[in-house]
Amino acid sequence: MNITAQTLTEMERRYRANLINSIGGFKSLVLVGTKSLEGRENLALFSSLFHLGADPALCGIIIRPQEIVENTRGNILNTKVYTINHVHPGIYQQAHQCSAKYAAGVSEFEATGLTPIFKEGIEAPFVAESKISFACKMVEEIPIKHNRTTLVIGQIFWMEIPDACLKEDGFIDIEQAGSITCSGLDSYHTTHRINRLPYAKVKKEGL
Amino acid sequence: MNITAQTLTEMERRYRANLINSIGGFKSLVLVGTKSLEGRENLALFSSLFHLGADPALCGIIIRPQEIVENTRGNILNTKVYTINHVHPGIYQQAHQCSAKYAAGVSEFEATGLTPIFKEGIEAPFVAESKISFACKMVEEIPIKHNRTTLVIGQIFWMEIPDACLKEDGFIDIEQAGSITCSGLDSYHTTHRINRLPYAKVKKEGL
């Protein structure tokens, strides 16, 4: 099937949303935990997390202009701190449910049954059920002109990883920890490692 | 294992690279094809692609300041067009090899044995072996101050998807197409669908 710019423009809105959300490949699937200045907890599902750099340790998330994630954006702007929590098969349905449009006063933790926990010195809630979690301090907010989304850049300052999943060379075996991936707007997937490959070097005869 | 900001700072460089590249979860794995103004083809492996919006259809990639991907950046800035090609188990070793630091004049297609093909009216090479490919026009380039990377935003204007993988609602079954995901700097994974979930709605009793 071949799809052109003209077809894209004329497409039904929901069909296009499914299509364009699928075409980019598998995505990181994480729950972002925040707290308002008034102390209200918020939890939102994100699939736009990407690696920005290792030194300093930076990652980015894209926040859409809709109200549902505006809570996350507002809390991050106000408190500068947020947690990122991996999703595993035991909590993927609750994670998905965090995308429902709850009223501003409702905590997604309470609504979905996920458990907030706090770590010393970190003012945002973690998800107790997650196996891998980390905390970020917002260092930059960049508005994306083309569609009113916002890129939030965070510096990682705290991590929790199961001992057995942290390998000798610093690689985290997130598959062993049960972390899952997603595609499109609603499809959840476990993974199966093919291989880890050695650092790629130029060889005289190509491969 | 608990890792703090202090530990992160003192970590050996390669160890930290593995760690921070793993912590963000599974990633999109794609080959980005470009052509220089002089007609030289370039192919680079990216794991930073993220969805930005469906209308207009936008995605972002992060380009690091190193020379190896500078070719991609230069070509995109000069020609404004690039292709994005999914990776499957049959080509993941060749895809990985595209990360080797080939000299500026060397085409990664030639070096790895992947096959460039062109589509009418699109001035960048596609990967013939990929099952899912799409083409983008660069619409914005945003420098990230914190680490000299660049966010390149592209508008999707062309797609090719196997008929059997495009579902009635616009969802692309990228797992069925054999698309794989990656974690860390060097780990490749196939996927297994758990489920597609219905659109999340607020319920009276939470879940």
Contacts between the chains, C-beta under 8 A, distances in Angstrom:
chain1	res1	chain2	res2	distance
A	1	B	160	7.3
A	1	B	161	4.9
A	1	B	162	7.3
A	1	B	163	5.2
A	1	B	166	5.1
A	2	B	158	7.8
A	2	B	159	7.3
A	2	B	160	5.6
A	3	B	158	7.2
A	3	B	159	4.2
A	3	B	160	7.8
A	3	B	161	7.1
A	4	B	157	7.2
A	4	B	158	5.9
A	5	B	157	4.1
A	5	B	158	6.9
A	8	B	57	5.8
A	8	B	156	7.2
A	8	B	157	7.3
A	11	B	170	7.5
A	12	B	170	8.0
A	13	B	55	7.0
A	14	B	169	7.2
A	14	B	170	7.2
A	15	B	169	6.4
A	15	B	170	3.6
A	16	B	54	5.3
A	16	B	55	6.1
A	16	B	57	7.2
A	16	B	170	6.5
A	17	B	54	4.5
A	17	B	55	7.7
A	17	B	170	7.2
A	18	B	167	7.9
A	18	B	169	5.3
A	18	B	170	3.5
A	18	B	171	4.5
A	18	B	172	7.9
A	19	B	54	7.6
A	19	B	159	7.9
A	19	B	166	7.9
A	19	B	170	4.1
A	19	B	171	7.4
A	19	B	172	6.4
A	20	B	51	7.0
A	20	B	53	7.7
A	20	B	54	4.0
A	20	B	55	7.8
A	20	B	57	4.6
A	20	B	156	6.7
A	21	B	51	5.7
A	21	B	54	6.4
A	22	B	170	7.7
A	22	B	171	5.6
A	22	B	172	3.7
A	22	B	174	6.2
A	23	B	59	8.0
A	23	B	132	7.1
A	23	B	134	5.7
A	23	B	156	6.9
A	23	B	159	6.1
A	23	B	161	7.7
A	23	B	172	6.0
A	24	B	28	5.5
A	24	B	30	7.8
A	24	B	49	5.3
A	24	B	50	6.9
A	24	B	51	5.0
A	24	B	59	5.3
A	24	B	84	7.8
A	25	B	28	3.4
A	25	B	29	6.2
A	25	B	30	5.8
A	25	B	49	6.3
A	25	B	86	6.0
A	25	B	174	6.4
A	25	B	179	5.9
A	25	B	181	7.1
A	26	B	26	5.6
A	26	B	27	7.3
A	26	B	28	5.9
A	26	B	29	7.5
A	26	B	174	7.0
A	26	B	179	6.9
A	26	B	180	7.7
A	26	B	181	3.8
A	26	B	191	6.4
A	27	B	26	7.3
A	27	B	27	7.8
A	27	B	28	6.3
A	27	B	50	7.4
A	27	B	51	7.2
A	28	B	24	5.5
A	28	B	25	3.5
A	28	B	26	5.9
A	28	B	27	6.3
A	29	B	25	6.2
A	29	B	26	7.4
A	30	B	24	7.8
A	30	B	25	5.8
A	47	B	51	7.2
A	48	B	50	4.8
A	48	B	51	6.1
A	48	B	52	7.8
A	49	B	24	5.3
A	49	B	25	6.3
A	49	B	50	7.7
A	50	B	24	6.9
A	50	B	27	7.3
A	50	B	48	4.8
A	50	B	49	7.7
A	50	B	50	4.9
A	50	B	60	7.8
A	50	B	62	6.4
A	51	B	20	7.0
A	51	B	21	5.7
A	51	B	24	5.0
A	51	B	27	7.2
A	51	B	47	7.2
A	51	B	48	6.1
A	51	B	62	7.7
A	52	B	48	7.8
A	52	B	62	6.1
A	52	B	144	6.6
A	52	B	146	7.6
A	52	B	147	6.5
A	52	B	149	6.2
A	53	B	20	7.7
A	53	B	64	7.8
A	53	B	146	7.5
A	53	B	147	4.1
A	53	B	149	6.3
A	54	B	16	5.3
A	54	B	17	4.5
A	54	B	19	7.6
A	54	B	20	4.0
A	54	B	21	6.4
A	55	B	13	7.0
A	55	B	16	6.1
A	55	B	17	7.7
A	55	B	20	7.9
A	56	B	146	6.8
A	56	B	147	6.7
A	57	B	8	5.8
A	57	B	16	7.2
A	57	B	20	4.6
A	58	B	146	6.0
A	58	B	147	6.1
A	59	B	23	7.9
A	59	B	24	5.3
A	60	B	50	7.8
A	60	B	62	7.7
A	62	B	50	6.4
A	62	B	51	7.7
A	62	B	52	6.2
A	62	B	60	7.7
A	64	B	53	7.9
A	84	B	24	7.8
A	86	B	25	6.0
A	89	B	194	6.0
A	92	B	194	6.5
A	92	B	195	7.9
A	93	B	197	6.8
A	93	B	207	7.1
A	94	B	207	6.4
A	96	B	197	4.8
A	96	B	200	5.6
A	97	B	200	5.1
A	97	B	206	7.6
A	97	B	207	5.5
A	98	B	200	7.5
A	99	B	200	4.4
A	100	B	200	4.1
A	100	B	201	5.4
A	100	B	202	4.7
A	100	B	203	7.7
A	101	B	201	7.9
A	101	B	202	6.2
A	102	B	202	5.7
A	103	B	202	8.0
A	110	B	206	7.0
A	111	B	202	7.7
A	111	B	206	4.3
A	111	B	207	7.6
A	112	B	206	5.8
A	112	B	207	5.7
A	113	B	206	6.3
A	113	B	207	6.2
A	132	B	23	7.1
A	134	B	23	5.6
A	139	B	146	6.0
A	140	B	144	7.5
A	140	B	145	6.6
A	140	B	146	6.0
A	142	B	142	6.2
A	142	B	144	7.6
A	142	B	151	7.7
A	144	B	52	6.6
A	144	B	140	7.5
A	144	B	142	7.6
A	144	B	153	6.9
A	145	B	140	6.6
A	146	B	52	7.6
A	146	B	53	7.5
A	146	B	56	6.8
A	146	B	58	6.0
A	146	B	139	6.0
A	146	B	140	6.0
A	146	B	153	6.3
A	146	B	155	7.9
A	147	B	52	6.5
A	147	B	53	4.1
A	147	B	56	6.8
A	147	B	58	6.1
A	149	B	52	6.1
A	149	B	53	6.3
A	151	B	142	7.7
A	151	B	151	6.9
A	153	B	144	6.9
A	153	B	146	6.3
A	155	B	146	8.0
A	156	B	8	7.2
A	156	B	20	6.7
A	156	B	23	6.8
A	157	B	4	7.2
A	157	B	5	4.1
A	157	B	8	7.3
A	158	B	2	7.8
A	158	B	3	7.2
A	158	B	4	5.9
A	158	B	5	6.9
A	159	B	2	7.3
A	159	B	3	4.3
A	159	B	19	7.9
A	159	B	23	6.1
A	160	B	1	7.4
A	160	B	2	5.6
A	160	B	3	7.8
A	161	B	1	5.0
A	161	B	3	7.1
A	161	B	23	7.7
A	162	B	1	7.3
A	163	B	1	5.1
A	166	B	1	5.1
A	166	B	19	7.9
A	167	B	18	7.9
A	169	B	14	7.2
A	169	B	15	6.4
A	169	B	18	5.3
A	170	B	11	7.5
A	170	B	12	7.9
A	170	B	14	7.1
A	170	B	15	3.6
A	170	B	16	6.4
A	170	B	17	7.2
A	170	B	18	3.5
A	170	B	19	4.1
A	170	B	22	7.7
A	171	B	18	4.5
A	171	B	19	7.4
A	171	B	22	5.6
A	171	B	184	4.9
A	171	B	185	7.9
A	171	B	186	7.9
A	171	B	187	7.0
A	172	B	18	7.9
A	172	B	19	6.4
A	172	B	22	3.7
A	172	B	23	6.1
A	172	B	183	7.8
A	172	B	184	7.0
A	174	B	22	6.2
A	174	B	25	6.4
A	174	B	26	7.0
A	174	B	183	5.3
A	175	B	183	7.0
A	175	B	187	7.9
A	175	B	189	6.4
A	179	B	25	5.9
A	179	B	26	6.9
A	180	B	26	7.7
A	180	B	194	7.0
A	181	B	25	7.1
A	181	B	26	3.8
A	181	B	181	5.4
A	181	B	191	6.3
A	183	B	172	7.8
A	183	B	174	5.3
A	183	B	175	7.0
A	183	B	191	7.9
A	184	B	171	4.9
A	184	B	172	7.0
A	184	B	196	7.7
A	185	B	171	7.8
A	186	B	171	7.9
A	186	B	196	5.0
A	186	B	197	5.0
A	186	B	198	7.3
A	186	B	199	7.2
A	187	B	171	7.0
A	187	B	175	7.9
A	187	B	193	6.2
A	187	B	195	7.6
A	187	B	196	4.7
A	188	B	193	7.2
A	188	B	194	4.6
A	188	B	195	5.8
A	188	B	196	7.6
A	188	B	197	7.1
A	189	B	175	6.4
A	189	B	191	3.9
A	189	B	192	6.2
A	189	B	193	5.2
A	189	B	194	6.4
A	190	B	191	6.9
A	190	B	192	5.1
A	190	B	194	6.2
A	191	B	26	6.5
A	191	B	181	6.3
A	191	B	183	7.9
A	191	B	189	3.9
A	191	B	190	6.9
A	191	B	191	5.4
A	191	B	192	7.5
A	192	B	189	6.1
A	192	B	190	5.1
A	192	B	191	7.4
A	192	B	192	6.5
A	193	B	187	6.2
A	193	B	188	7.2
A	193	B	189	5.2
A	194	B	89	6.0
A	194	B	92	6.6
A	194	B	180	7.0
A	194	B	188	4.6
A	194	B	189	6.4
A	194	B	190	6.2
A	195	B	92	7.9
A	195	B	187	7.6
A	195	B	188	5.8
A	196	B	184	7.7
A	196	B	186	4.9
A	196	B	187	4.7
A	196	B	188	7.7
A	197	B	93	6.8
A	197	B	96	4.8
A	197	B	186	5.0
A	197	B	188	7.1
A	198	B	186	7.4
A	199	B	186	7.3
A	200	B	96	5.6
A	200	B	97	5.1
A	200	B	98	7.5
A	200	B	99	4.4
A	200	B	100	4.1
A	201	B	100	5.4
A	201	B	101	7.9
A	202	B	100	4.7
A	202	B	101	6.2
A	202	B	102	5.7
A	202	B	103	7.9
A	202	B	111	7.6
A	203	B	100	7.7
A	206	B	97	7.6
A	206	B	110	7.0
A	206	B	111	4.4
A	206	B	112	5.9
A	206	B	113	6.3
A	207	B	93	7.2
A	207	B	94	6.5
A	207	B	97	5.5
A	207	B	111	7.6
A	207	B	112	5.8
A	207	B	113	6.3
